Amino acid sequence: ALWRHLAPSAQRVNQNVYKNLQPQASYKVAVLGAAGGIGQPLSLLIKMSPLISTLNLYDIANVKGVAADISHCNTPSKVQAFTGPSELANALKDVDVVVIPAGVPRKPGMTRDDLFNINAGIVKTLVEAVADNCPDAFIHIISNPVNSTVPIAAEVLKQKGVFDPKKLFGVTTLDVVRANTFVAEKKNLKLIDVDVPVVGGHAGITILPLLSKTQPSVSFTDEEVQALTVRIQNAGTEVVEAKAGAGSATLSMAYAAARFVESSLRALDGDSDVYECTFVQSDLTELPFFASRVKLGRKGIEAFVTSDLQGLTEYEEKALEALKPELKASIEKGIAFTQKPS
Ligand code: NAI
């Protein structure tokens, strides 16, 4: 559906065909950090969604031009710019989905955790505003370290008395996108068919692709499993190094985040067949937050896909146990941050 708007004239020719298929544009989406490396292409991609009526672009600087530029695309949504904290509340009014890619990205040699000191505060401030202005919205956290920023967001929402664990999501879609791409390349499969669930968290060894659960069913040698797992875990670093100081993944990230927005909107719109992997509050393991495949519905998470974690290979079982201490520490670091007096 996202792409149908790429060819509006072709669409006009086929108007009769599309008339009944065309969904009503009715949802409001806000992007916080919209002028950034991820924010700009993400905003452009979601401008193509026929499900969006209003697209609010917020940043602390440079967002006016981005909004003016994107607003000229002849797709349904109305684009509005909001600059700086004094305009944040208005950017969030009546919004259904809030996407947060605000914050600093990695440079070569940095881990995602190195971003903690700056991004933790940014996410805290932005989520406080979300709690005050659109507490019912789906919240998509992209800002790293996701393993800590999602627990921070949860604590902030709890402190404000509006936490709904079914509607707070750490965006790990890029790990799935990468896993699908690398597996399809390696196994010579048609990309569009491949689906690999990725569980755990969103940093280094906490990213655990469950290759044994790949659809369509495909077998890997031990060497392939090892090489693919490590490549998927380090794919972000591959981009950071290739960009050599000019930032981290922005374009593939925007693509992945746009997919997650579109999935959320389809779920809000009543589609009963929407599944995504995402880092959320979870009972699947002993950890309070965990990324896994979930079913999305009008009220957020409708169900956890528990079968992905059953019948794991020995390699996956070991990797799952090995990631837990790091993920636990990152979650606790996030929670501790929100309990410090500010
Ligand atoms: P960027 O530096 O290009 O853009 C960040 C934007 O955030 C800038 O426009 C900046 O003005 C804005 N910003 C800073 N403080 C803000 C505030 N308080 N309120 C609103 N906006 C604010 O960075 P980029 O490359 O877009 O990355 C953004 C974040 O996404 C980083 O934390 C990065 O680590 C993370 N990321 C997450 C991925 C994931 O898979 N979840 C993948 C890649 C990056």
Boltz pocket constraint, residues with backbone or C-beta under 6 A from the ligand:
constraints:
  - pocket:
      binder: B
      contacts: [[A, 32], [A, 33], [A, 34], [A, 35], [A, 36], [A, 37], [A, 38], [A, 39], [A, 58], [A, 59], [A, 60], [A, 61], [A, 100], [A, 101], [A, 102], [A, 103], [A, 104], [A, 105], [A, 106], [A, 115], [A, 119], [A, 122], [A, 125], [A, 126], [A, 141], [A, 142], [A, 143], [A, 144], [A, 145], [A, 146], [A, 171], [A, 172], [A, 173], [A, 174], [A, 175], [A, 202], [A, 247], [A, 248], [A, 249], [A, 250], [A, 253]]
      max_distance: 6.0
